[in-house]
Every structure is written in C-alpha cells, then in structure tokens.
Amino acid sequence: MKKTLPALILAVLAAAALPASAETVVIVNKANPATRMFSEQASQFFLGKSTMFTPVDQAEGSHIRNDFYQKVADKDAAQVKALWSKLVFTGKATPPKEYKSNADVKKAVADDPKAIGYIDKSAVDDTVKVILTLP
C-alpha cells in the first residue's frame, strides 16, 4: 500500500509525539555503604518485606511510580495499593511516605541515611548515589 506524503509526515509526527521512556534509577543517601542492588531486592523494601531501608515513594498515580512497581515487582498500582492496605490493616508495616516530584524524593533521600527512593535518571546529581538503573 502506497502512502501519500502528508500521511507519511503525519505518521512521523505522531511517533515523535509519543513520550520517550525515561530510565528510572533507585537512589540512596551518599553515606549509605550500598553500591549495587537487584530489582528483586529493591521490591522488598518498597513492598514492606524488609526494614533495612526506609522507602520514599513518588506520588500515587504518577507515571514513574506505576512504571517502577511494574519493573521491580511486576505489580500494577491496584496490586501495590492492596498489598499496602493489608500490611497497614494488620499493623505489620507503614507505607512509604509519598513525594510529588523527583526533586522532593531526591531531597528526602539525601536527608536520611536509611532512605531509598527512585527518580528519573536525568534528575540525578551528586547529593545521592545510584544503586540500580531500570531500563
């Protein structure tokens, strides 16, 4: 099938308008001795299965949060919310504190030696240490 030039231009513009998938990184405080982590380990901290770190979450409903939980735990937002509801109801854990932006998460992690969070790779600076990069 032959495409006309205007149809081809529209197709190219539509593809360019799609958001690029940014890399997400898991970060810790610079003083933290951790240097590397696997996705499975990160999911334990963010799903209340370990208290070694204090997780810091992005805002509920944000693209980065949904993407993060899908990549590290293979869970969607509803599954994560249900899991935390059960943990809170049974008194076994307190959910991570939520922050509205990469900058807020980065500051919270930089201010707490036990904190662990995740942000867009483009937001990383020398105030935090990257221990995991998610594709």
The 8 nearest C-alpha neighbors of each residue, nearest first, counted from 0:
[[1, 2, 3, 7, 6, 4, 10, 5],
 [0, 2, 3, 4, 7, 6, 5, 10],
 [3, 1, 6, 7, 4, 0, 5, 8],
 [2, 4, 6, 5, 7, 1, 8, 0],
 [3, 5, 7, 6, 8, 2, 9, 1],
 [6, 4, 8, 7, 3, 9, 2, 10],
 [7, 5, 9, 3, 8, 4, 2, 10],
 [6, 8, 4, 10, 9, 5, 3, 2],
 [7, 9, 5, 11, 10, 6, 4, 12],
 [10, 8, 6, 12, 7, 11, 13, 5],
 [9, 11, 7, 13, 8, 12, 6, 14],
 [12, 10, 8, 14, 13, 9, 15, 7],
 [13, 11, 15, 9, 14, 10, 8, 16],
 [12, 14, 10, 16, 15, 11, 9, 17],
 [15, 13, 11, 16, 12, 17, 10, 9],
 [14, 16, 12, 13, 17, 11, 18, 10],
 [17, 15, 13, 14, 12, 18, 19, 11],
 [16, 18, 15, 14, 19, 13, 12, 20],
 [19, 17, 16, 20, 15, 21, 14, 13],
 [20, 18, 21, 17, 16, 15, 22, 14],
 [19, 21, 18, 22, 134, 23, 17, 66],
 [22, 20, 19, 23, 119, 120, 134, 121],
 [21, 23, 134, 120, 119, 133, 20, 24],
 [22, 24, 119, 133, 120, 118, 132, 21],
 [25, 23, 132, 117, 120, 131, 118, 133],
 [24, 26, 117, 131, 116, 129, 130, 132],
 [27, 25, 129, 116, 128, 117, 115, 130],
 [28, 26, 115, 128, 127, 114, 108, 29],
 [27, 29, 109, 127, 112, 31, 30, 108],
 [28, 30, 127, 128, 31, 27, 126, 109],
 [31, 29, 28, 112, 32, 27, 128, 127],
 [30, 32, 28, 29, 33, 112, 27, 113],
 [31, 33, 30, 34, 29, 28, 27, 35],
 [34, 32, 31, 35, 130, 36, 27, 30],
 [33, 35, 130, 32, 36, 129, 128, 31],
 [36, 34, 130, 33, 131, 37, 129, 32],
 [35, 37, 131, 130, 40, 38, 41, 34],
 [36, 38, 40, 39, 41, 131, 35, 130],
 [39, 37, 71, 41, 40, 42, 36, 131],
 [40, 38, 42, 37, 41, 71, 43, 72],
 [41, 39, 37, 43, 38, 42, 36, 44],
 [40, 42, 38, 43, 39, 44, 37, 45],
 [41, 43, 45, 39, 40, 44, 71, 72],
 [44, 42, 48, 46, 40, 41, 45, 49],
 [43, 45, 49, 42, 41, 47, 46, 48],
 [44, 46, 42, 43, 47, 54, 41, 95],
 [47, 45, 43, 44, 48, 42, 83, 79],
 [48, 46, 44, 49, 45, 92, 43, 50],
 [47, 49, 43, 46, 44, 50, 45, 42],
 [50, 48, 44, 47, 43, 51, 52, 46],
 [49, 51, 52, 44, 53, 48, 47, 54],
 [50, 52, 49, 53, 44, 113, 114, 54],
 [53, 51, 113, 50, 114, 115, 54, 44],
 [52, 54, 114, 113, 115, 50, 55, 51],
 [55, 53, 115, 95, 114, 45, 116, 52],
 [54, 56, 116, 95, 96, 115, 97, 104],
 [57, 55, 97, 95, 96, 116, 98, 54],
 [56, 58, 98, 97, 64, 99, 59, 100],
 [59, 57, 99, 97, 98, 61, 60, 56],
 [58, 60, 61, 57, 64, 97, 76, 65],
 [59, 61, 58, 62, 65, 64, 76, 63],
 [62, 60, 64, 63, 59, 58, 65, 57],
 [61, 63, 65, 64, 66, 60, 67, 59],
 [62, 64, 66, 61, 65, 67, 57, 23],
 [65, 63, 67, 61, 66, 62, 57, 68],
 [66, 64, 62, 67, 68, 63, 76, 69],
 [65, 67, 63, 69, 64, 68, 62, 70],
 [68, 66, 64, 70, 69, 65, 63, 71],
 [69, 67, 71, 72, 70, 65, 66, 74],
 [68, 70, 73, 74, 66, 67, 72, 75],
 [69, 71, 67, 68, 73, 72, 66, 133],
 [72, 70, 38, 68, 42, 69, 73, 67],
 [73, 71, 74, 68, 42, 69, 70, 39],
 [72, 74, 69, 70, 71, 68, 75, 67],
 [75, 73, 69, 72, 68, 78, 79, 76],
 [74, 76, 78, 77, 69, 79, 65, 68],
 [75, 77, 79, 78, 65, 80, 74, 68],
 [76, 78, 80, 79, 75, 81, 74, 82],
 [79, 77, 81, 75, 80, 76, 74, 82],
 [80, 78, 82, 76, 81, 77, 83, 74],
 [79, 81, 77, 83, 82, 78, 84, 76],
 [82, 80, 84, 78, 79, 83, 77, 85],
 [81, 83, 79, 85, 80, 84, 78, 86],
 [84, 82, 86, 80, 85, 81, 87, 79],
 [85, 83, 81, 87, 82, 86, 88, 80],
 [84, 86, 88, 82, 83, 87, 89, 81],
 [87, 85, 83, 91, 89, 92, 84, 88],
 [86, 88, 90, 84, 89, 85, 92, 93],
 [89, 87, 85, 90, 86, 84, 91, 83],
 [88, 90, 86, 87, 91, 85, 92, 84],
 [91, 89, 87, 88, 92, 86, 93, 85],
 [92, 90, 86, 89, 87, 93, 88, 47],
 [93, 91, 86, 87, 90, 47, 94, 83],
 [92, 94, 87, 95, 91, 86, 90, 47],
 [95, 93, 83, 96, 92, 87, 47, 86],
 [96, 94, 54, 55, 56, 97, 93, 45],
 [95, 97, 55, 56, 94, 98, 54, 57],
 [98, 96, 56, 57, 58, 95, 55, 99],
 [97, 99, 57, 58, 104, 103, 100, 56],
 [100, 98, 58, 57, 103, 97, 101, 104],
 [101, 99, 103, 102, 98, 104, 57, 58],
 [100, 102, 104, 118, 103, 105, 122, 119],
 [101, 103, 105, 100, 104, 106, 122, 118],
 [102, 104, 106, 100, 105, 101, 98, 107],
 [105, 103, 107, 101, 106, 102, 98, 108],
 [104, 106, 102, 108, 103, 107, 101, 109],
 [105, 107, 109, 103, 108, 104, 110, 102],
 [108, 106, 104, 110, 105, 109, 103, 111],
 [109, 107, 114, 105, 111, 110, 106, 28],
 [108, 110, 28, 106, 107, 127, 111, 126],
 [109, 111, 107, 108, 106, 112, 28, 114],
 [112, 110, 114, 108, 113, 109, 107, 28],
 [111, 113, 28, 114, 31, 30, 110, 109],
 [114, 112, 52, 111, 53, 115, 28, 31],
 [115, 113, 53, 108, 111, 52, 112, 54],
 [114, 116, 27, 54, 26, 53, 55, 52],
 [117, 115, 55, 26, 25, 54, 56, 104],
 [116, 118, 25, 24, 26, 23, 119, 115],
 [117, 119, 101, 24, 23, 120, 25, 122],
 [118, 120, 23, 121, 122, 22, 24, 21],
 [119, 121, 23, 122, 24, 22, 123, 118],
 [120, 122, 119, 123, 22, 21, 118, 124],
 [123, 121, 120, 119, 124, 101, 118, 102],
 [124, 122, 120, 121, 125, 127, 119, 118],
 [123, 125, 126, 127, 122, 128, 121, 105],
 [124, 126, 127, 123, 128, 29, 109, 129],
 [127, 125, 124, 109, 29, 128, 28, 105],
 [128, 126, 29, 28, 125, 109, 27, 26],
 [127, 129, 29, 27, 26, 28, 130, 126],
 [130, 128, 26, 25, 131, 24, 27, 127],
 [131, 129, 35, 34, 36, 26, 25, 128],
 [132, 130, 25, 24, 36, 129, 35, 133],
 [131, 133, 24, 23, 25, 134, 130, 22],
 [132, 134, 23, 24, 22, 131, 70, 25],
 [133, 22, 132, 23, 21, 70, 20, 24]]
